Amino acid sequence: MTATDASTQAEIPPARPTRPPDGTAPTGTDPSPFVSFTSADRFATVGEIYEEARRALPPQVWDFLDGGSGGEQTLRANLSSFERWSVLPRLMTGAGEPDLACAFLGIELSMPVLTSPFGADRLLHRDGQLAVARANAKAGVASIVPEAGSYSWEEVATAAPGAARMAQLHPMGNPANFAAMLRRAAAAGFSALCLTLDCPTAGWRERNMRNRFDVAVDVVSGNYPHAGPADLADTLGQLFVRREPIWTWDELAGRMADSPLPWMAKGILTGSDAEAAVLAGAAAVLVSNHGGRQLDTVPAALDQLPEVVAAVGGRVPIALDSGIRRGSDVVKALALGADVVVIGRAAAMALAAGGEEGVGRLHELLREEISTTIKLLGASGVDELTDTMIRPSAVSRW
Ligand SMILES: Cc1cc2nc3c(=O)[nH]c(=O)nc-3n(C[C@H](O)[C@H](O)[C@H](O)COP(=O)(O)O)c2cc1C
């Protein structure tokens, strides 16, 4: 029974204070005993955060953020994949208030969510990843801080040491710079690394082409403030120059052998690459298609999750990104075997819509929806979510 159903039953004494007949929030000091769907907050839903981000950003920056690569088949698949799975509740389970806390690579989280390493962050809000990390620290969420960000790893770590726990790096470019960056991340206080493996060159971004839009070097060079374009080609390598060969798993394993920090392999979509990543020494894998921004027409990350879970066989923890837009998406990813999710555009949109406050509000909405979904499923926490609670939607079996 929903709060609204309850309030219409004649035999139940009216709540104190009663909701005015026009449906607006009660004004008395007595709190309503019902779940309230009215909020004094500027953003009542994640959808409103998106609408505000669209209003706030210049159209070409909106396209850069919202868009994908090629014909955007993968971008669309990421979103529709969540609707191809249905959850199955268990009734009368005796479950208590859902416990959302967990740990990932030794990082304590108040809910199973990290924010993604999205670079060029100052295009979205002047405080970029500083604001994201501050909001994350307040919410008990961790940041994956990008190499190609507008602020340096150190600046973000200083702004919010409790949240800036993973540093993201592209395994490409000059190996000496790569080795120096591994040491630099450890010195800045990060506890793990995220290596982006699916980005040996930038994706085919048609919205940017149509808009004649290039990201300015200064918004991606927070970690390399003194580097000119030629030096950046050495560090962010093929993102800019597109000439170097892609590193091999063996080269990666060799260059990570002395890493002071454990690392997560970002961009895994197949069981065989998950296996290769684990053999190369990855301490976690992130099932991801880069939010549909790299190779277009690859499958939705969620649809590849069961294959990766089977290949990994519990040897390392698994994260998932690409398409998470609401709390029930998080629950579905966990039920299919992810340990945590990583949110990209949702966090970036919240940053654009309202800076630190916007990201904080997004976390509140995610947390509440995750909690509500878990409770309605009859579970008592994220640990209890399993594949017995999810199955392909009827429509996807036709
Ligand atoms: C504006 C923007 C910039 C990004 N920059 C990076 C980056 O520098 N490095 C990286 O590994 N991923 C980058 N990503 C990809 C995200 O880390 C993440 O994989 C993706 O956004 C997840 O999908 P979602 O947006 O559907 O949540 C970027 C994503 C966006 C939207």
The ligand as an ORCA input file, in Angstrom:
! r2SCAN-3c Opt
* xyz 0 1
  C      32.067     14.299    -20.339
  C      32.681     12.959    -20.136
  C      34.066     12.847    -20.061
  C      34.662     11.596    -19.849
  N      36.016     11.512    -19.709
  C      36.587     10.323    -19.394
  C      37.992     10.226    -19.146
  O      38.719     11.219    -19.204
  N      38.490      8.996    -18.828
  C      37.678      7.896    -18.727
  O      38.163      6.800    -18.421
  N      36.354      7.962    -18.957
  C      35.794      9.144    -19.282
  N      34.437      9.210    -19.489
  C      33.624      7.974    -19.415
  C      33.144      7.746    -17.990
  O      34.227      7.497    -17.132
  C      32.173      6.566    -17.884
  O      32.782      5.392    -18.385
  C      30.860      6.783    -18.607
  O      30.443      8.132    -18.531
  C      29.803      5.879    -17.982
  O      28.600      5.922    -18.661
  P      27.372      6.850    -18.232
  O      27.740      8.242    -18.625
  O      26.235      6.313    -19.033
  O      27.178      6.715    -16.743
  C      33.838     10.446    -19.733
  C      32.448     10.573    -19.794
  C      31.868     11.794    -19.991
  C      30.368     11.888    -20.032
*
